[in-house]
Every structure is written in structure tokens, then in C-alpha cells.
Amino acid sequence: MTDRKQQIGQLMEKLHSLKRLMAPESQATSAGECLAHSQWLVLHLVSRHEGIGIKELANSLGITSSAATQLVEGLVCKGLLHRQPSPEDRRALCLSLPEESRKKIETV
């Protein structure tokens, strides 16, 4: 089991390295907005898992919760993402897309 965890860890490191190398080319523009690849990933994940929390988002992206919070904050400030308290746990947040963001993701 430890071997498998090590292999997964190494694979994740290599994928993150590849993502960093591709970063300049991976920016997408839509209606004058320039979004980084990681921001598009967040929007895509939220569109597929409406109501996802920060911790689940961070786990899906393989980043820390604080990094996920920073990504979410940028998207909330741009009006591309909604963040509201979870009905089950007031300490947790649920993420959702406004209709405008949903349309942008469909066109991309």
C-alpha cells in the first residue's frame, strides 16, 4: 500500500510540474477576461459538483485548503462564483455557479 501511495505522490508531483510548465499557454480568455488554468479547473469542478466545499475542492485539485480558498476568493471577486454557508455546517462553505459562469463554461 505504501508503494502505491508513493507512486501516486510522484505522479501528482509530475503533473503539477507539467501544469506549471504549461501555465503561460493555459490561460483562457472569454469576453475580455483572462483566467488561469487553475481558475478554469475550479469553475469546471464546481459546475460538475454543485455545492462542493473548499476541502473537497482542494482534495480534487491536489492543493491545500488555503490555496483553494485563494482561488475561490479571486473568482468570487470577479463574480464568476458564489460562496454561501453550508446548511449542514455553518463553518463550511458551499460553492455554486451563477448562470453567467455556467454559460461561459458551456461555450468553452
N, C-alpha and C positions, 0 to 999 in steps of 0.2 A: 504494500500500500504506500509506503514511503517513497519507493521508486516512482510510482505513478504521480504522486504529489510533486516530486522534484521535476519530473518531465513536464507536467502542466505548468509549473512555475517558470521553467526555462522557455517553454513555448510562449507564455504570456509576455515575458521579457522581450523575446524576439519580435513579437507582434507590436509591442509598444515602441520598440526601436524602429521598426518599419514605419509605423504611423508617424513618428517624429521626422523621419526622412521625407515622407510624403507630404508633410504639413503645408509647405508653401503652395503645392499644387492642389491640395484638397479643399481649398476654400471655395465655397459656392456662393454665387450671387443670385439674389432673387429680388426683383423690384428695387434695386439700388442698395439692398442690404447685403453686407458681406458677413457670412457666418463661417466659423471654423468648422472643421470636420467633426470635432467633438461636440459642438453645439447641434449639428445636424443629427448626430447619433442620439443625443438626449431627446430631441424632438421626435425622432423615429421611435425610440423606445417608449416614450410617453404615449404616442399615438397607438402603439400596439398593446400597451398595458395601462389603460386609463386608470388613474387613481394610484399609480405606483408611488411608493415613498422614496425618500432620499437614500435610505440604507439599501433598499433593493436596487435602486438605480446605480448606486456606487458599486455594488457587487456585480451587476450586469456589465458595467464598464471596466471593472477591474481597477478602480481608483478608490481613494479614501472618501469618507463621507464629507470631509471639509472641502475637498476638490469638487465633489458633486454639488455641494451647496453653492460654491462659487460659480460653477457653470449655470446652475439654475437661476441664481441671482441675476446674472447677465441677461438671460433670456426673459426673465420676469420684467426687468427694466426696459427691455425692448418691446414688451407687450406680446411676446410670442408664446408665453407660458403662464398658466395660472397656478398659484400655490395657495392652498387652503388647509386649515386644521383638519386632521383626521377625525371622523365621527366616533371611532372606537377609542382613540388615544389622543387627547388634546396636545400632548407633547410632540406628536408626529405630524408630518405634513403630507398631504396628497397632492399630486401634480396632475394637471389636466391641460388640454389644449383649447385655446379659443378657436372659433370657427375659421378665422383668417389663417391661422397657423396650419390647421388641418388641410385647407385648400392648397397652401404652399407645398406641403409635404406630398400631396397627391400629384401636383404638377411636376415636382422634381422626380 
